[in-house]
Amino acid sequence: MMDQKTWLWRKRSAQKSIDANNEAEISAKGNEEQVASLLCECNAKDNLMVDQAKTAQDAIAGREKAVAELALRNQELEAVVQQNIEANERLVHLNAALKDYRQQLSSLKEEHDQRVSEAVDELERANKRSEEKFTEANKKLENLMIENAQLAKSLAMKEELIEDVGSQMSQATVGFNELISRLDSAEKENGILKYEYRVLERELEIQSRCADVANRQHQESVKRAAKLDVECQKLRLLVKKPTVQVKTKREVESGHPEGLDRRMSFMINRLCEAEEENKILKERMHKREDEIRLLQAEFAQIRCDDSHGNGASRRTMIGDSDMSLMDDFVEMERLAIVSVDPHSPDANNLDSVGKELVPVVQGDAINPSNEDSGWLTSVLNAISEQTCVSKRSFDELLEDIRVALQHRYESGSNHDPVSGYITWRTQTPDAETSSNEAKVVPEKDVSSLKTELESLKESKAMIEDQLENQKLINEDLDHQLSVAKVQINEGGQKISALKVELEDRCHCCEELEATCLELQLQLARFVFIWLSHFENYLKKKSGLILKRCIVQRQGWEITTASAKLAECQETIFSIGRQLKALAPPTEATESTTRKKSSQHSCLRDRMVAEDGGDMEDPLSSPKTKEIISTTETKSPPSVVRVGSCKSRVVPGALAIVPSKKRGNGIDLLRKLLFRKKRGNKKKMLTIAA
């Protein structure tokens, strides 16, 4: 009991101490909260004090600004007062200046009156001078009339030259039509080549069908061999004779190499035929290339003939004429041509070229020997030579010539500058006498001169109309030149397009050669693989038959089995001959080889699955790099179906699995052909660009 009381007392004392501690903590928390609230109030009061101080500072600053503005306005008022004072002073000065100007105006009026009187005198003098110039203008009009007549003659000659140019253009079109006919013949030959290619394709299809027939026969022979194997299994219990074994071995060894030799000779013959076909195709390609070169040479000759023409026969020299205006016109054209390339080596020879532009003959008659030569042809020849020398375009040279012609027309329309550089030399002394008489005309004949002036004005208007007509004719000639240039450009574009077509056809022929080579390689590979497979099959088949004959009994049943074996070998050899005759299938592409390899692999897997781990004799040969597996089971006879992976395997059947290293050489040839094609494509792209 005492212990319990002491424990209760202790418990109560502990509870009291705990309660006291709790009360102390509560009081401490209350004090802390009061302190925090006091601190918040202090901070708020401090912020208010700071705001009041800022407002006081702002008020002081505003007062100072107001004082400064008042001072500035006082200064501005003072400045305005000073400006008013200065303006009054200026008014006084301006009044004085006005008085001075009025005095100057009065003096200027007097001077103006004097100048007017002097100007009247000068006008009278100018009228006299204008009358003298008028007489000179009449003389110039007479000269222009004569020049106009000569220009009309030159225009008639130009029309004849244009007709000559038209005839030459017709000849050029005839040559172009001949080129088109040659190109058509080339297209026909290409069509013949395509037809031959299609015939070859059909032959290859026929050969592939024959190969399919041979495969079917091979399947039938396999079925027969399976039946023979079944019959051989029945003879296992019989006893064999060694002599029969030796005979069968000799027969197999004697028959097998002959078949191989025949197959090899057949394949060699086929390869020789393929090489001959390739040679024929190459010869045809060389012929086509020679024809293309001949066409290019003929086109170059035609182009040279069009550009140069018959140089000596078509060029005519300008005769000695009384018309220096035409000489100036020719010289202006020559300078326009020389200005294209003044540093060229042929610039010194352009003098003769410029003088050969316009054929002018003495008098009014035309020389019949120069009727065939045309001005436009000579101009075109000169322009073509200049393009070769200066390496500038045809359009730029035409623009230079047009600028020179425009300068001539502008100089012909203005009379004053014409007298500066055109001099007319007449053979008759009538013009000189008339000019001398005009200088000594009396004042009484002024009225008659006025009437003559009016008639001259009318004639001048007529001459201007004729000049405008001449300008229109020249513009028509320029238009015809531009049309001829466009036609020449179109002909060049057509010829370039024909060149591109010829190059495309050559490229197609090269691609056909490459495809032929690929087909030949695939054919050789397929034949080689098939022959190796067939030889291995025959070897293993004969070996299995010999092994089975060792186990069999002797006697009459052995003789029957040997007879059956002989028949089997004969059928196998006959099948081999048939396959040899129909060996080269054309459609032996990569897909067929993959299918056959998959079929062989399926057959091998099926055999391994059905044998269930029986004896396997893998053999490998370093020449063919193939895996040959043979299996023997005691299962009942079954029929092999070629082309299906679910067929049952005959005992002793062979599974031939081609290794992946066989196609290395063929792959290299393919890569080389592919690179050749890519190189040809790049060449075609560069030529087209």
C-alpha positions as CSV (number, residue, x, y, z in Angstrom):
1,M,0.0,0.0,0.0
2,M,2.8,2.4,0.8
3,D,4.4,1.7,-2.4
4,Q,1.3,2.5,-4.3
5,K,0.9,5.8,-2.4
6,T,4.4,6.8,-3.2
7,W,3.9,6.0,-6.8
8,L,0.7,8.1,-6.9
9,W,2.5,11.0,-5.2
10,R,5.2,10.8,-7.7
11,K,2.7,10.7,-10.6
12,R,0.9,13.8,-9.3
13,S,4.1,15.8,-8.8
14,A,5.1,14.9,-12.4
15,Q,1.7,16.0,-13.7
16,K,2.0,19.3,-11.8
17,S,5.4,20.0,-13.3
18,I,4.1,19.3,-16.8
19,D,1.1,21.6,-16.3
20,A,3.5,24.4,-15.1
21,N,5.7,24.0,-18.1
22,N,2.7,24.1,-20.4
23,E,1.5,27.3,-18.8
24,A,4.9,28.9,-19.2
25,E,5.1,28.0,-22.8
26,I,1.6,29.5,-23.4
27,S,2.6,32.7,-21.7
28,A,5.8,32.9,-23.7
29,K,3.9,32.5,-27.0
30,G,1.5,35.3,-26.0
31,N,4.4,37.6,-25.2
32,E,6.0,36.8,-28.6
33,E,2.8,37.6,-30.4
34,Q,2.5,41.0,-28.6
35,V,6.1,41.8,-29.5
36,A,5.4,41.0,-33.1
37,S,2.3,43.2,-33.2
38,L,4.3,46.0,-31.7
39,L,7.0,45.6,-34.3
40,C,4.4,45.8,-37.1
41,E,3.0,49.0,-35.7
42,C,6.5,50.5,-35.4
43,N,7.2,49.6,-39.0
44,A,3.9,51.2,-40.2
45,K,4.7,54.4,-38.3
46,D,8.2,54.5,-39.8
47,N,6.8,54.1,-43.3
48,L,4.4,57.0,-42.7
49,M,7.3,59.2,-41.5
50,V,9.2,58.3,-44.7
51,D,6.2,59.2,-46.9
52,Q,5.7,62.5,-45.1
53,A,9.4,63.4,-45.6
54,K,9.1,62.6,-49.3
55,T,6.1,64.8,-49.8
56,A,7.8,67.6,-48.0
57,Q,10.9,67.3,-50.3
58,D,8.6,67.2,-53.4
59,A,6.9,70.4,-52.2
60,I,10.2,72.2,-51.8
61,A,11.3,71.1,-55.2
62,G,8.1,72.4,-56.8
63,R,8.5,75.7,-55.2
64,E,12.1,76.0,-56.5
65,K,10.9,75.1,-60.0
66,A,8.2,77.8,-59.9
67,V,10.8,80.4,-58.9
68,A,13.0,79.3,-61.8
69,E,10.2,79.6,-64.3
70,L,9.3,83.1,-63.1
71,A,13.0,84.2,-63.7
72,L,12.9,82.7,-67.2
73,R,9.7,84.5,-68.1
74,N,11.1,87.8,-66.9
75,Q,14.1,87.2,-69.2
76,E,11.9,86.4,-72.1
77,L,9.9,89.7,-71.6
78,E,13.2,91.7,-71.6
79,A,14.2,89.9,-74.9
80,V,10.8,90.8,-76.5
81,V,11.2,94.4,-75.6
82,Q,14.7,94.5,-77.1
83,Q,13.3,92.9,-80.4
84,N,10.7,95.6,-80.7
85,I,13.3,98.3,-80.4
86,E,15.4,96.6,-83.1
87,A,12.4,96.2,-85.4
88,N,11.7,100.0,-85.2
89,E,15.3,100.7,-86.2
90,R,15.0,98.3,-89.2
91,L,11.9,100.1,-90.4
92,V,13.8,103.3,-90.5
93,H,16.6,101.6,-92.6
94,L,14.0,100.1,-95.0
95,N,12.4,103.4,-95.7
96,A,15.8,104.8,-96.7
97,A,16.4,101.7,-98.9
98,L,13.1,102.2,-100.7
99,K,14.0,105.7,-101.6
100,D,17.3,104.4,-103.1
101,Y,15.5,101.7,-105.1
102,R,13.1,104.2,-106.6
103,Q,16.0,106.3,-107.8
104,Q,17.6,103.2,-109.3
105,L,14.3,102.3,-111.1
106,S,14.2,105.6,-112.8
107,S,17.7,105.2,-114.1
108,L,17.0,101.7,-115.2
109,K,14.0,102.9,-117.3
110,E,16.2,105.3,-119.1
111,E,18.8,102.6,-119.8
112,H,16.0,100.2,-121.0
113,D,14.8,102.8,-123.6
114,Q,18.2,103.1,-124.9
115,R,18.6,99.3,-125.2
116,V,15.2,98.9,-127.0
117,S,16.4,101.3,-129.7
118,E,19.6,99.4,-130.0
119,A,17.7,96.1,-130.2
120,V,15.5,97.5,-133.1
121,D,18.7,98.2,-135.0
122,E,20.0,94.7,-134.3
123,L,16.7,93.1,-135.5
124,E,17.0,94.9,-138.8
125,R,20.5,93.6,-139.2
126,A,19.3,90.1,-138.2
127,N,16.6,90.2,-140.9
128,K,19.2,90.9,-143.5
129,R,21.2,88.0,-142.2
130,S,18.2,85.7,-142.2
131,E,17.5,86.6,-145.8
132,E,21.0,85.6,-146.7
133,K,20.6,82.4,-144.8
134,F,17.4,81.8,-146.6
135,T,19.1,82.0,-150.0
136,E,21.7,79.5,-148.7
137,A,18.8,77.2,-147.5
138,N,17.3,77.3,-151.0
139,K,20.6,76.0,-152.4
140,K,20.7,73.3,-149.8
141,L,17.2,72.3,-150.7
142,E,18.2,71.9,-154.3
143,N,21.1,69.7,-153.2
144,L,18.7,67.6,-151.0
145,M,16.4,67.1,-153.9
146,I,19.2,65.6,-155.9
147,E,20.3,63.4,-153.0
148,N,16.7,62.2,-152.6
149,A,16.6,61.0,-156.2
150,Q,19.8,59.1,-155.6
151,L,18.5,57.6,-152.4
152,A,15.4,56.3,-154.3
153,K,17.8,54.6,-156.7
154,S,19.7,53.0,-153.8
155,L,16.4,51.8,-152.3
156,A,15.5,50.1,-155.5
157,M,18.8,48.3,-155.4
158,K,18.2,47.3,-151.8
159,E,14.8,45.8,-152.7
160,E,16.6,43.6,-155.3
161,L,19.1,42.6,-152.7
162,I,16.3,41.6,-150.4
163,E,14.9,39.4,-153.1
164,D,18.4,37.8,-153.4
165,V,18.4,37.2,-149.6
166,G,15.0,35.5,-149.9
167,S,16.3,33.1,-152.5
168,Q,19.3,32.3,-150.3
169,M,17.0,31.6,-147.4
170,S,15.0,29.2,-149.5
171,Q,18.2,27.4,-150.4
172,A,19.0,27.2,-146.7
173,T,15.6,25.7,-146.0
174,V,16.1,23.1,-148.7
175,G,19.4,22.1,-147.0
176,F,17.6,21.9,-143.6
177,N,14.9,19.7,-145.1
178,E,17.7,17.4,-146.4
179,L,19.1,17.2,-142.9
180,I,15.6,16.3,-141.6
181,S,15.3,13.5,-144.1
182,R,18.6,12.1,-143.0
183,L,17.5,12.2,-139.4
184,D,14.3,10.4,-140.4
185,S,16.4,7.7,-142.0
186,A,18.4,7.4,-138.8
187,E,15.2,7.1,-136.9
188,K,14.1,4.3,-139.2
189,E,17.3,2.5,-138.6
190,N,16.8,2.8,-134.9
191,G,13.4,1.3,-135.3
192,I,15.0,-1.6,-137.1
193,L,17.4,-2.1,-134.2
194,K,14.5,-2.0,-131.8
195,Y,12.7,-4.7,-133.8
196,E,15.8,-6.9,-133.7
197,Y,16.0,-6.4,-130.0
198,R,12.3,-7.5,-129.7
199,V,13.0,-10.6,-131.8
200,L,15.9,-11.4,-129.5
201,E,13.6,-11.0,-126.5
202,R,11.1,-13.4,-128.1
203,E,13.8,-15.9,-128.7
204,L,14.9,-15.7,-125.1
205,E,11.2,-16.3,-124.1
206,I,11.1,-19.4,-126.3
207,Q,14.3,-20.7,-124.7
208,S,12.9,-20.1,-121.3
209,R,9.8,-22.0,-122.2
210,C,12.0,-24.9,-123.4
211,A,13.8,-24.8,-120.1
212,D,10.5,-25.1,-118.3
213,V,9.7,-28.1,-120.4
214,A,13.1,-29.6,-119.6
215,N,12.5,-29.0,-115.9
216,R,9.2,-30.9,-116.1
217,Q,11.0,-33.8,-117.9
218,H,13.6,-33.7,-115.1
219,Q,10.8,-34.0,-112.5
220,E,9.4,-37.0,-114.3
221,S,12.9,-38.5,-114.4
222,V,13.2,-37.9,-110.7
223,K,9.9,-39.7,-110.2
224,R,11.2,-42.6,-112.3
225,A,14.4,-42.6,-110.3
226,A,12.4,-42.8,-107.1
227,K,10.5,-45.8,-108.4
228,L,13.9,-47.4,-109.2
229,D,15.1,-46.7,-105.7
230,V,12.0,-48.4,-104.3
231,E,12.8,-51.5,-106.4
232,C,16.4,-51.3,-105.3
233,Q,15.4,-51.3,-101.7
234,K,13.5,-54.6,-102.3
235,L,16.8,-56.1,-103.5
236,R,18.8,-55.2,-100.4
237,L,18.5,-58.7,-99.0
238,L,20.1,-60.3,-102.1
239,V,23.8,-61.0,-102.5
240,K,25.9,-59.0,-104.9
241,K,28.5,-60.2,-107.3
242,P,31.8,-58.3,-107.5
243,T,32.0,-58.6,-111.3
244,V,28.7,-56.8,-111.7
245,Q,29.9,-54.0,-109.4
246,V,33.1,-53.6,-111.5
247,K,31.1,-53.5,-114.7
248,T,28.6,-50.9,-113.4
249,K,31.5,-48.7,-112.1
250,R,33.2,-48.9,-115.5
251,E,30.0,-48.0,-117.3
252,V,29.3,-45.0,-115.0
253,E,32.9,-43.8,-115.3
254,S,33.0,-44.2,-119.1
255,G,29.6,-42.5,-119.6
256,H,30.0,-39.5,-117.3
257,P,33.0,-37.6,-118.8
258,E,31.6,-37.9,-122.3
259,G,28.4,-36.1,-121.1
260,L,30.5,-33.4,-119.4
261,D,32.6,-32.8,-122.6
262,R,29.5,-32.5,-124.7
263,R,28.0,-30.0,-122.3
264,M,31.1,-28.0,-122.1
265,S,31.4,-27.9,-125.9
266,F,27.8,-26.8,-126.2
267,M,28.3,-24.0,-123.7
268,I,31.5,-22.9,-125.5
269,N,29.5,-22.7,-128.7
270,R,26.8,-20.7,-127.1
271,L,29.4,-18.3,-125.7
272,C,31.0,-17.9,-129.1
273,E,27.6,-17.1,-130.6
274,A,27.0,-14.5,-127.9
275,E,30.4,-12.9,-128.6
276,E,29.7,-12.8,-132.3
277,E,26.3,-11.1,-131.6
278,N,28.2,-8.5,-129.4
279,K,30.7,-7.8,-132.2
280,I,27.8,-7.3,-134.7
281,L,26.1,-4.9,-132.3
282,K,29.4,-3.0,-131.7
283,E,29.9,-2.7,-135.5
284,R,26.4,-1.2,-135.9
285,M,27.1,1.2,-133.1
286,H,30.4,2.3,-134.8
287,K,28.4,2.8,-138.0
288,R,25.9,4.9,-136.2
289,E,28.6,7.1,-134.7
290,D,30.2,7.6,-138.1
291,E,26.8,8.7,-139.5
292,I,26.4,11.1,-136.6
293,R,29.8,12.6,-137.2
294,L,29.1,13.0,-140.9
295,L,25.8,14.8,-140.1
296,Q,27.7,17.1,-137.7
297,A,30.3,17.9,-140.4
298,E,27.6,18.6,-143.0
299,F,25.9,20.9,-140.5
300,A,29.1,22.8,-139.8
301,Q,29.7,23.2,-143.6
302,I,26.2,24.5,-144.1
303,R,26.6,26.9,-141.3
304,C,29.9,28.2,-142.7
305,D,28.3,28.6,-146.1
306,D,25.5,30.6,-144.6
307,S,27.8,32.8,-142.6
308,H,30.5,33.4,-145.2
309,G,28.8,32.7,-148.5
310,N,30.7,33.0,-151.7
311,G,33.2,35.6,-150.5
312,A,34.8,36.8,-153.6
313,S,31.7,36.6,-155.9
314,R,29.3,38.2,-153.4
315,R,31.5,41.2,-152.3
316,T,31.3,44.3,-154.6
317,M,33.2,47.5,-154.2
318,I,31.6,50.9,-154.2
319,G,32.3,52.7,-157.4
320,D,33.4,56.3,-157.8
321,S,30.2,58.2,-157.2
322,D,29.4,61.9,-157.0
323,M,27.4,61.3,-153.8
324,S,29.6,61.8,-150.6
325,L,26.5,61.3,-148.4
326,M,26.5,57.5,-149.2
327,D,30.2,57.5,-148.4
328,D,29.4,59.0,-145.0
329,F,26.6,56.4,-144.5
330,V,29.0,53.5,-145.3
331,E,31.7,55.0,-143.0
332,M,29.2,55.4,-140.2
333,E,28.3,51.7,-140.5
334,R,32.0,50.8,-140.6
335,L,32.7,52.8,-137.5
336,A,29.7,51.1,-135.8
337,I,31.2,47.7,-136.6
338,V,34.7,48.8,-135.6
339,S,33.4,50.2,-132.3
340,V,32.5,46.7,-131.2
341,D,36.1,45.6,-130.6
342,P,38.7,48.3,-131.5
343,H,41.6,46.1,-130.1
344,S,40.8,43.1,-132.2
345,P,43.4,42.0,-134.7
346,D,41.0,42.2,-137.6
347,A,39.9,45.8,-136.9
348,N,42.2,47.1,-139.6
349,N,40.6,44.9,-142.2
350,L,37.1,46.2,-141.4
351,D,37.6,49.2,-143.7
352,S,37.2,47.0,-146.7
353,V,34.3,45.1,-145.1
354,G,32.5,48.4,-144.4
355,K,33.0,49.5,-148.0
356,E,31.4,46.3,-149.3
357,L,28.1,46.9,-147.5
358,V,26.2,48.9,-150.2
359,P,26.9,48.2,-153.9
360,V,26.7,51.6,-155.7
361,V,27.4,51.7,-159.5
362,Q,28.5,54.7,-161.6
363,G,25.6,56.4,-163.3
364,D,22.1,55.0,-163.3
365,A,22.9,51.6,-164.8
366,I,23.4,48.4,-162.7
367,N,26.3,46.0,-163.5
368,P,24.8,42.6,-164.4
369,S,27.7,40.7,-162.9
370,N,26.8,42.0,-159.4
371,E,23.1,41.4,-159.5
372,D,23.4,38.1,-157.6
373,S,25.3,39.6,-154.7
374,G,23.1,41.2,-152.0
375,W,23.6,43.9,-149.6
376,L,22.0,42.0,-146.7
377,T,24.1,39.0,-147.4
378,S,27.3,41.1,-147.2
379,V,26.0,42.7,-144.0
380,L,25.3,39.3,-142.5
381,N,28.7,38.1,-143.5
382,A,30.4,41.1,-142.0
383,I,28.4,40.7,-138.8
384,S,29.2,36.9,-138.6
385,E,32.9,37.7,-139.0
386,Q,32.7,40.4,-136.3
387,T,31.0,37.9,-133.9
388,C,33.8,35.4,-134.5
389,V,36.4,38.1,-133.9
390,S,34.9,40.1,-131.0
391,K,33.0,37.1,-129.4
392,R,29.8,39.3,-129.0
393,S,26.3,38.3,-129.7
394,F,24.3,39.0,-132.9
395,D,21.8,41.3,-131.0
396,E,24.5,43.6,-129.6
397,L,26.0,44.2,-133.1
398,L,22.6,44.9,-134.5
399,E,21.9,47.5,-131.8
400,D,25.2,49.2,-132.6
401,I,24.3,49.4,-136.3
402,R,20.8,50.8,-135.4
403,V,22.4,53.5,-133.2
404,A,24.6,54.6,-136.2
405,L,21.6,54.7,-138.6
406,Q,19.5,56.7,-136.1
407,H,22.4,59.2,-135.8
408,R,22.4,59.5,-139.6
409,Y,18.7,60.2,-139.7
410,E,18.9,62.8,-137.0
411,S,21.7,64.5,-138.8
412,G,19.7,64.4,-142.0
413,S,16.6,66.0,-140.4
414,N,18.6,69.0,-139.0
415,H,19.8,71.3,-141.8
416,D,22.4,73.4,-140.0
417,P,24.6,70.4,-138.8
418,V,24.3,68.7,-142.2
419,S,26.3,71.5,-143.7
420,G,29.0,70.8,-141.2
421,Y,30.0,67.3,-142.4
422,I,28.1,66.5,-145.7
423,T,29.7,68.1,-148.8
424,W,28.1,67.7,-152.2
425,R,30.5,67.7,-155.1
426,T,28.8,68.3,-158.4
427,Q,30.4,67.8,-161.8
428,T,28.5,70.6,-163.5
429,P,29.3,74.3,-162.9
430,D,25.6,75.3,-162.8
431,A,25.4,75.2,-159.0
432,E,28.4,77.5,-158.6
433,T,27.1,80.0,-161.1
434,S,23.6,80.0,-159.5
435,S,25.2,80.6,-156.1
436,N,27.2,83.5,-157.5
437,E,24.1,85.0,-159.1
438,A,22.1,84.6,-155.9
439,K,24.7,86.7,-154.0
440,V,24.3,89.5,-156.5
441,V,20.4,89.6,-156.6
442,P,19.1,93.2,-156.5
443,E,16.5,94.4,-154.1
444,K,13.9,94.7,-156.9
445,D,13.7,90.9,-157.2
446,V,12.7,90.3,-153.5
447,S,9.1,89.6,-154.4
448,S,10.2,86.9,-156.9
449,L,12.4,85.4,-154.3
450,K,9.6,85.2,-151.8
451,T,7.5,83.2,-154.3
452,E,10.4,81.0,-154.9
453,L,10.8,80.6,-151.2
454,E,7.2,79.4,-150.9
455,S,7.7,76.9,-153.7
456,L,10.9,75.7,-152.0
457,K,9.0,75.3,-148.7
458,E,6.5,73.1,-150.5
459,S,9.3,71.1,-152.0
460,K,11.0,70.9,-148.6
461,A,7.7,69.4,-147.2
462,M,7.7,66.9,-150.0
463,I,11.3,66.0,-149.3
464,E,10.5,65.5,-145.6
465,D,7.6,63.3,-146.5
466,Q,9.9,61.2,-148.7
467,L,12.5,61.0,-145.9
468,E,9.8,59.8,-143.6
469,N,8.8,57.2,-146.1
470,Q,12.4,56.2,-146.4
471,K,12.6,55.8,-142.6
472,L,9.5,53.6,-142.7
473,I,11.2,51.5,-145.4
474,N,14.3,51.2,-143.4
475,E,12.3,50.1,-140.3
476,D,10.6,47.4,-142.5
477,L,14.0,46.3,-143.5
478,D,15.1,46.1,-139.8
479,H,12.0,44.1,-139.1
480,Q,12.8,41.7,-141.9
481,L,16.3,41.3,-140.5
482,S,14.9,40.6,-137.0
483,V,12.6,38.0,-138.5
484,A,15.4,36.3,-140.4
485,K,17.5,36.3,-137.2
486,V,14.6,34.7,-135.3
487,Q,14.3,32.0,-138.0
488,I,18.1,31.3,-137.8
489,N,17.8,31.0,-134.1
490,E,14.9,28.6,-134.4
491,G,16.9,26.5,-136.9
492,G,19.8,26.4,-134.5
493,Q,17.4,25.3,-131.6
494,K,15.9,22.5,-133.8
495,I,19.4,21.3,-134.8
496,S,20.5,21.3,-131.1
497,A,17.3,19.3,-130.2
498,L,18.1,16.8,-133.0
499,K,21.6,16.5,-131.6
500,V,20.2,15.8,-128.1
501,E,17.9,13.1,-129.6
502,L,20.8,11.4,-131.4
503,E,22.8,11.4,-128.1
504,D,19.8,9.9,-126.3
505,R,19.6,7.1,-128.9
506,C,23.3,6.4,-128.6
507,H,22.8,6.2,-124.8
508,C,19.9,3.8,-125.3
509,C,22.1,1.6,-127.5
510,E,24.8,1.5,-124.8
511,E,22.2,0.5,-122.3
512,L,21.0,-2.3,-124.6
513,E,24.6,-3.5,-124.8
514,A,24.9,-3.4,-121.0
515,T,21.6,-5.4,-120.6
516,C,22.8,-8.0,-123.1
517,L,26.0,-8.4,-121.2
518,E,24.1,-8.8,-117.9
519,L,21.8,-11.4,-119.5
520,Q,24.8,-13.3,-120.8
521,L,26.5,-13.3,-117.4
522,Q,23.3,-14.4,-115.7
523,L,22.9,-17.2,-118.3
524,A,26.5,-18.4,-117.8
525,R,26.1,-18.3,-114.0
526,F,22.8,-20.2,-114.1
527,V,24.1,-22.9,-116.5
528,F,27.3,-23.3,-114.5
529,I,25.3,-23.8,-111.2
530,W,22.8,-26.1,-112.8
531,L,25.6,-28.3,-114.4
532,S,27.5,-28.5,-111.1
533,H,24.3,-29.5,-109.2
534,F,23.4,-32.1,-111.8
535,E,26.9,-33.6,-111.9
536,N,27.0,-33.9,-108.1
537,Y,23.5,-35.4,-108.1
538,L,24.6,-38.0,-110.7
539,K,27.7,-38.8,-108.8
540,K,25.9,-39.3,-105.5
541,K,23.2,-41.2,-107.1
542,S,25.6,-43.7,-108.7
543,G,27.5,-44.0,-105.5
544,L,24.4,-44.8,-103.5
545,I,23.3,-47.4,-106.0
546,L,26.7,-49.0,-105.8
547,K,26.6,-49.0,-102.0
548,R,23.2,-50.6,-102.0
549,C,24.2,-53.3,-104.5
550,I,27.0,-54.4,-102.0
551,V,24.4,-55.3,-99.4
552,Q,22.1,-57.2,-101.8
553,R,22.1,-60.9,-102.5
554,Q,23.7,-62.8,-105.3
555,G,21.8,-64.6,-108.1
556,W,19.2,-64.0,-110.6
557,E,17.7,-61.0,-108.7
558,I,21.1,-59.2,-108.9
559,T,21.1,-59.5,-112.7
560,T,17.6,-58.0,-112.9
561,A,18.7,-55.2,-110.6
562,S,21.8,-54.5,-112.8
563,A,19.6,-54.4,-115.8
564,K,17.3,-52.0,-114.2
565,L,20.3,-49.9,-113.1
566,A,21.5,-49.8,-116.7
567,E,18.1,-48.7,-117.9
568,C,18.1,-46.0,-115.2
569,Q,21.5,-44.7,-116.3
570,E,20.3,-44.6,-119.9
571,T,17.3,-42.6,-118.9
572,I,19.5,-40.2,-116.9
573,F,21.9,-39.8,-119.8
574,S,19.0,-39.1,-122.2
575,I,17.6,-36.5,-119.8
576,G,21.0,-35.0,-119.5
577,R,21.2,-34.7,-123.3
578,Q,17.8,-33.1,-123.5
579,L,18.7,-30.6,-120.8
580,K,22.0,-29.9,-122.6
581,A,20.0,-29.1,-125.7
582,L,17.7,-26.8,-123.8
583,A,20.2,-25.6,-121.2
584,P,20.4,-21.7,-121.6
585,P,17.3,-20.2,-120.1
586,T,17.1,-16.4,-120.5
587,E,14.9,-15.6,-117.6
588,A,17.4,-16.9,-115.0
589,T,17.4,-13.7,-113.0
590,E,18.1,-13.2,-109.4
591,S,14.5,-14.1,-108.4
592,T,14.8,-17.6,-110.0
593,T,18.1,-18.2,-108.3
594,R,16.7,-17.2,-105.0
595,K,13.6,-19.4,-105.5
596,K,15.8,-22.4,-106.3
597,S,18.1,-21.8,-103.4
598,S,15.1,-21.5,-101.1
599,Q,13.7,-24.7,-102.6
600,H,17.0,-26.5,-102.0
601,S,17.2,-25.2,-98.5
602,C,13.5,-26.3,-97.9
603,L,14.3,-29.8,-99.2
604,R,17.4,-30.1,-97.0
605,D,15.5,-29.0,-93.9
606,R,12.7,-31.4,-94.7
607,M,15.1,-34.2,-95.1
608,V,16.8,-33.5,-91.8
609,A,13.5,-33.3,-90.0
610,E,12.3,-36.6,-91.5
611,D,15.5,-38.4,-90.9
612,G,15.5,-37.5,-87.2
613,G,19.2,-37.4,-86.7
614,D,20.3,-40.2,-89.0
615,M,23.7,-40.4,-90.6
616,E,24.7,-37.3,-92.6
617,D,27.7,-37.2,-94.8
618,P,28.4,-33.6,-95.7
619,L,30.9,-33.1,-98.5
620,S,32.4,-29.9,-99.7
621,S,34.4,-29.3,-102.8
622,P,36.7,-26.2,-103.0
623,K,35.9,-25.6,-106.7
624,T,32.1,-25.3,-106.4
625,K,32.0,-24.2,-102.7
626,E,28.7,-26.1,-102.1
627,I,27.4,-28.3,-99.3
628,I,26.1,-31.7,-100.3
629,S,24.2,-33.8,-97.7
630,T,23.1,-37.4,-98.2
631,T,20.9,-39.3,-95.8
632,E,19.7,-42.9,-95.8
633,T,16.6,-44.0,-94.0
634,K,14.5,-47.2,-93.8
635,S,11.2,-45.3,-94.4
636,P,8.8,-46.5,-97.0
637,P,9.2,-45.1,-100.6
638,S,7.8,-41.7,-101.4
639,V,7.7,-39.3,-104.3
640,V,9.7,-36.1,-104.5
641,R,7.9,-33.0,-105.7
642,V,10.3,-30.3,-107.0
643,G,9.3,-26.8,-106.1
644,S,7.5,-27.6,-102.8
645,C,9.1,-27.7,-99.4
646,K,6.5,-30.2,-98.0
647,S,7.5,-33.2,-100.2
648,R,8.8,-36.4,-98.7
649,V,12.4,-37.3,-99.6
650,V,13.6,-40.4,-101.3
651,P,16.2,-42.4,-99.4
652,G,19.6,-41.4,-100.5
653,A,18.3,-38.1,-102.0
654,L,20.7,-35.2,-102.3
655,A,20.2,-31.6,-101.0
656,I,22.5,-29.1,-102.8
657,V,22.9,-25.8,-101.0
658,P,24.9,-23.1,-103.0
659,S,27.2,-21.0,-101.0
660,K,27.0,-17.2,-100.9
661,K,30.6,-16.8,-102.3
662,R,29.7,-17.9,-105.9
663,G,28.4,-14.5,-107.1
664,N,31.5,-12.4,-106.3
665,G,32.8,-12.1,-109.8
666,I,29.4,-11.5,-111.3
667,D,28.7,-8.8,-108.6
668,L,32.0,-7.1,-109.6
669,L,30.9,-7.1,-113.3
670,R,27.5,-5.7,-112.3
671,K,29.2,-2.9,-110.3
672,L,31.4,-2.0,-113.3
673,L,28.4,-1.9,-115.6
674,F,26.5,0.3,-113.1
675,R,29.5,2.7,-112.9
676,K,29.6,2.8,-116.7
677,K,25.9,3.7,-116.8
678,R,26.4,6.4,-114.2
679,G,29.3,7.9,-116.2
680,N,27.2,7.9,-119.4
681,K,24.4,9.7,-117.6
682,K,26.8,12.3,-116.2
683,K,28.1,12.9,-119.7
684,M,24.6,13.4,-121.1
685,L,23.8,15.9,-118.3
686,T,26.9,17.9,-119.1
687,I,26.1,18.0,-122.8
688,A,22.5,19.0,-122.2
689,A,23.7,21.8,-119.8
